[in-house]
Amino acid sequence: MITLVLADLAIVAVGLAVGAALALFVVDAVRQMNLPADR
């Protein structure tokens, strides 16, 4: 049972990491579109 819990936690951690990376990527893309191109 402990191994199943650890596997679930690992899957959740990977999912959160991927979600955070996608969120940062989207936010960065939006900021680049909103900011002027001279920067």
Secondary structure, 3 states (H helix, E strand, C coil): CHHHHHHHHHHHHHHHHHHHHHHHHHHHHHHHHHCCCCC
